[in-house]
Amino acid sequence: MMKARFLTPVVTAFDEKGKLDIQANKNIYDHLIKGGVDGIVVMGSTGEFFNMPLEQQKELIDLAVGYINKRVKVYIGTSCMSVEDTIEMANYAHHAGADAVMIISPYYFSLSDESIEAFYDEVAAATEANIYLYNFPARSGYDLSPEIAFRLARKNKNIIGCKDTVVEMGHTRALISLMKSEFPEFDVLSGYDENFVHNVLCGGGGCIGGLSNLAPEIFAAWTKAVNEKDFDKMAEYQKVVDKMMKLYNIGTPFIPIIKKAMMIRGVDMQDYCTKPFLQANEKQVEEIKTVMREVNLL
């Protein structure tokens, strides 16, 4: 069995003018590393990449890779709507020193399996970066099937893993079993925190889950329990995380909610987001605090 890992799709801290808040981002990285996460994914969905101009993305790549400075693994989301921009960003992240890039294929229009495959083939051929495929049907509008992932891995040595953000573990399980038959090292990660243990038991590598922004120490302890095969502890943390999952339903999208929760916990940052995301209102703040009390984070 692979060693289980829990990675944080880190939030991006902005100031009130929409520029990167350099110090706050550093504070967040320190909070996560001190909390014991296995790696940080910059500009995943939680990082608001979709609302950031390319120059700002490059600035954040330089900041994150430089400041984290190999203390933990750093993966960079380099997803863009065009093949050319995606290649440019993947190469930028690779040359900056990122451990790998994570890429969702173009969204808005549903794509045929052939189009999805052509997109990743072209990107993989034009970069030396290690690539994690990113399947998030609720956002892209279509599914990256286990069969497509398998064909892509066969053709492209630098496609080394996949983040499968689906509620149905059956999809992830099918992906894991198909990939492991030929590529035992292929790293399949779930995108929902609550599926972490199920993923690992199926032979996957773990999870990239947004709640670890708030309480990295809980997820580090959960990961330790999994790796030590301590089933009582695993079950105990599963119950805690199941309660924390309520945070995802407090606001749409949940990103301002997680930022506000981090501030309440004492992370030195503000909860500004890219427009048009709104900061948590008073009612939502009360709901956040209720959940945090339930799991002894307040």
N, C-alpha and C positions, 0 to 999 in steps of 0.2 A: 504494500500500500504506500502511496506517496505521502509525504508529510503534509498534513492539512495546513492551509494558510488562510488567514482572514486579511483581506486588503481593504483599505478605505478609499472610496471614490470621494476625494476631498472636496469640500465646498471651496469656492473662490471668494476671497474677501475684497469688496470694492469700497471706495469712499462715496460720499454723497454725489459726486460729479460723475460717477461711473468709471473712474480710473481704478487701477489696482491699488489696494491698500497694502503696500509692501510689508510693513511691520506686522500687520494683522495676519497676513499669510504666513509669515515666519512663525508667529505665535501659534498658529493652528498646526503647522508641521511639527513644532516642538511638543505640543500637547499630544499629538498622535504617536510620535516616536516614544515619548516618555511613557505613554499608555501601553506601549508594547505591540502595536500593530506590525504585521509582517511586511507591509508595503503600502505605498500611497499611489493611487491612480489620479493623476491631475487631468482635469477637463474631461471627466466622464460626464454623464448626464447631470449628476449632482453639482458638477463644476461649471454649469451654464455655458459650455463651449459654443452652443448654437447661437448665442447672442453676442459673441465676442469677435471683433475684427481680427484679422490674421496677425496684424502687428502686435496687438495686445496679447494674443495667444503666444507669440514668440517671446514677448517680454516675460510672460508667466513661466514658460518652459525654462528660460535662462535662470529665473529666480528660483524655481523649485529644484531643478537639478543641482544648481550651485549651492543652495542653502542646505538641502537635505544631505548632499555631499556623501553619498554611499552609506549613510547610517542605516537606511532600509532601502529596499528595491523601489525604483520609481518607474511607473508606467505612465505614458502620456496618451490621452485621447487625441487623435489627429484626424477626426472625422470632418469631412467637408462635403458640400453638395456636388463638387466636381472632382473628377479623377485627378486633374492636374494639381488642384489645391491640396488634395489629400496626400499626393506624392510629395509635394513641396514641404508640407508640415511633417510628414513622417521622416523625411530626410533631415529636416531641421532638428527634430527631437533626437534622432539617432546621433547626429554629429554633436549635439549638446551633451550627450552622455546618458540618455535615458536607457533603461534596461530593456524596454520593449515599447511598442505602441499598440493602442487599441482602436479599432476602426469599425464604425457602423456604416453600412452601405447607404447610398443616397436615399433620402426619404421624400415624402409628399406623394409621388406617384408610386403605385405598387409596381414592383419589378418582376419580370419572369426569372425563373431559375437560371436561364442562360445569361441574362443581364447581370445578375448578382455575381455569378461566377466570373464573367468577363471583367467586371469591376475589380474584384480582388486579384485576379490573375495579373491585370495591368499594374496595379499598385505594388504587388509583391515583386514583380519583375524589375520595378524601377527604384527599389530601396533595399538597402542591406539590413534595415531594422528588422528585429523579430516582431512578428505581428500576432496580436490576439484578435480574432474575429469577434464581432459584437452583435449578438442577435437580440433585438428588442422589438418584437412585432407590434406591441402596443404603441410604439413611437414611429417605427418605420412604415408600418402598414402592411408588412408581409413577413413571412417566416424564412429564416435561413435554416434550411432543413439539415438534419444530420448527414444526409447523402451529399449535399453540396459541400459541407465542411470537409467530409472525407475526401471528395475529389480534389478539393483545393489543397489539402495537406499532402496528397500524393504528388501533386505537380510542383508545390512550392515549399522548399525546405524551411523557409523563414516563417511560415505560418505554424506557430507552435502551441496555440491554445485558443480557447473560445470562452467569452462571457455569455452565458445563456440566461437572459433576463425574461423568464417565463414563469407563470405561476405553477403550471403543470410540471411536476417533477418527472412524469413519464417521458416528456420530451427530452429533458436533460439526461435521464437514464439511458434513453435510446442513443443519444449522442455519445455518451461515455462508452457504452458497450461497443458501438460501431468503431469509434476511433481507437480504443484500446486493443482491438483485435489486430491492428497493424502498427499502431503508434503508441506503445505503452507509456511514453513520456508526455504525450499530448495533454495539456493542462486545461481541464474543463472546470470553469468556476460558475457558481450560481449567482444571480443578480439580486436575489431577495434574501435578506438576513436569516429569516426563519427556516430556509431550506439548507442551511450550512451542513448540519449533521447528515441529513438525508443524502446530500451530494457526496460527502466523503464515504459514506457506507456503500454507495453505488460505485465507488472507485474514482470519484472526481478529486479535484485539487483543493476545493474549499469554496470561498465566497468573496465577492466584492460587494459589500453591503453598506448603505449610507448611514445606518444608525451608529456605526462605529465612530463617526465624527463626534458624536456626543459623549460616548463612554467607551473609549478604546480599551480601557482596562477590563471591562466586562467581556469584550470579544477576544482579548488576548487570553484571559483565563479560560474561556470556553474552548478556544483552540488548544490550549494546553491539556485540558480535560480530554479532548478528542484524541490528541496524540499520545496521551498516556492511557487511553482506553478506560478512563474512569467514568463508567456509565451513570453512576449516581450524580456526579458533578455535571455531566453532559445534560442530563434530564433537568437538573436544577437551573442551569443557565438557559436551556430551551424555554422554560416557563417565564423567565425574566424577559427574554427577547420577544416571546409571544405577546407579553404585555406592552413592551416598547413599540411593537409594530403599529399600535394605535396612533402613534405620532404621524404616520404616513397619511392618515385620514383627516387630520385636523384642518389642513388647508390644501388648495390646489393652485399651483404645484406645491409639493411639500418642502421645497428648498428654503423659503423664508422661515418656515416653522423650525427646521433643524438649526438654522443660524441663530434664531432667537433662543432656542433651547441651549445651545452652546454658550451664548452670552449669560444666560441665567446660571449656568454651571460655573461661570467665572473665566471663560476663555476671553482674552482681551482682544475684542473685535467688534465690529458693528454688523447690523443685519441688512445692510443695503444689498439689493440684488439688481440684476440687469432688468431694464424695463421690458414688459409692463408688470413684472412680478411685484406684488405689494407686500409690505412688511406685515407681520402678524398683528392683528388688532387685540384689544383688551380681552375679549371673550376667548380668542385663540390662546392668548398668553395663559389664561386661567386653565384651559384644557391641557396645555403643555405641562404646566406645574402639577396638575392632577396625575398625569402619567408618570412624571419624574418622581413624585412622592411614592407612587405605587411600587417603584423599583429602587427606592432608597437613593435617588440621585439628588434629593433636596433635603 
